[in-house]
Amino acid sequence: MIICPATLADLTRLVALENAVFAGDRISRRQFRYLLTKGQALVVKAVAHDPADGGALAGCLVLLFRQNSGRARIYSLAVAPWARRRGLARRLLAYAEEKSRRRGQKGMTLEVREDNAAALALYEAMGYTLIGRRENYYEDGAAAARLGKALAETERKFPTMAKNIDKPCPARAKR
Ligand SMILES: CC(C)(COP(=O)(O)OP(=O)(O)OC[C@H]1O[C@@H](n2cnc3c(N)ncnc32)[C@H](O)[C@@H]1OP(=O)(O)O)[C@@H](O)C(=O)NCCC(=O)NCCS
């Protein structure tokens, strides 16, 4: 499996993966185009290099950087059903963390559905801890757990108070 930045040439495949993996709160084609071109974002892809798989898109991670924040945000992580439980999400996360470190980011944050046991197990295994909660965060009203991980030795422990919670990304914020 090859892990590298996605480009506009991946747009259609990224949208197809998003639609295959998520039932709601999907990133639209327009949003992907923005993230790939204008956003303060890095879209990372995992592509099967086995020609037998036709170079299929196996996974994708969207990372957001905000000015003056110091913490990168994992906005989306998706692994195709056929590629799961082979350590791909771990690799995508490790890649995103390394890219963030190189950009001088001191920590990572993300939101995940509280009922998403697989993702919670993954993030816990990767060293993420609970730093907050957001009620009614998803389209269907489900709550999100907010997780964080320090990247730098100097990063202070993440506070667990709600005041640490910043604004949701416009792309998935409620209207
Ligand atoms: C969650 C998801 C990204 C995991 O991808 P993956 O490539 O299968 O994960 P990995 O193989 O790297 O698994 C790493 C660890 O995560 C945990 N994990 C992953 N899938 C799990 C599952 N279905 N049940 C329990 N634990 C799971 C395990 O601890 C696993 O380590 P192990 O295989 O040694 O036990 C994938 O299932 C997915 O895309 N789900 C739908 C979209 C989603 O929920 N995205 C996250 C939104 S924040």
The ligand as an ORCA input file, in Angstrom:
! r2SCAN-3c Opt
* xyz 0 1
  C     -12.229      2.947     11.863
  C     -11.444      2.583     10.595
  C     -10.833      3.856     10.018
  C     -10.336      1.594     10.984
  O      -9.563      1.333      9.814
  P      -8.622      0.023      9.715
  O      -7.656      0.253      8.617
  O      -9.478     -1.173      9.623
  O      -7.897      0.042     11.123
  P      -6.516     -0.708     11.481
  O      -6.446     -2.006     10.747
  O      -5.388      0.242     11.316
  O      -6.770     -1.011     13.025
  C      -5.936     -0.479     14.040
  C      -6.570     -0.788     15.390
  O      -7.841     -0.134     15.511
  C      -8.749     -0.971     16.241
  N      -9.835     -1.380     15.365
  C      -9.959     -1.151     14.038
  N     -11.126     -1.643     13.572
  C     -11.753     -2.192     14.636
  C     -13.001     -2.857     14.803
  N     -13.838     -3.056     13.769
  N     -13.340     -3.279     16.029
  C     -12.518     -3.088     17.084
  N     -11.298     -2.479     16.994
  C     -10.928     -2.022     15.775
  C      -7.932     -2.153     16.698
  O      -7.331     -1.805     17.942
  C      -6.892     -2.247     15.596
  O      -5.734     -2.932     15.982
  P      -5.669     -4.529     15.756
  O      -6.114     -4.821     14.361
  O      -4.231     -4.825     16.018
  O      -6.617     -5.119     16.778
  C     -12.362      1.880      9.547
  O     -13.065      0.842     10.178
  C     -13.361      2.822      8.900
  O     -13.062      3.473      7.899
  N     -14.569      2.883      9.469
  C     -15.653      3.726      8.907
  C     -15.307      5.207      8.959
  C     -14.925      5.665     10.343
  O     -15.503      5.248     11.341
  N     -13.954      6.587     10.379
  C     -13.491      7.196     11.584
  C     -14.294      8.420     11.814
  S     -13.510      9.475     12.997
*
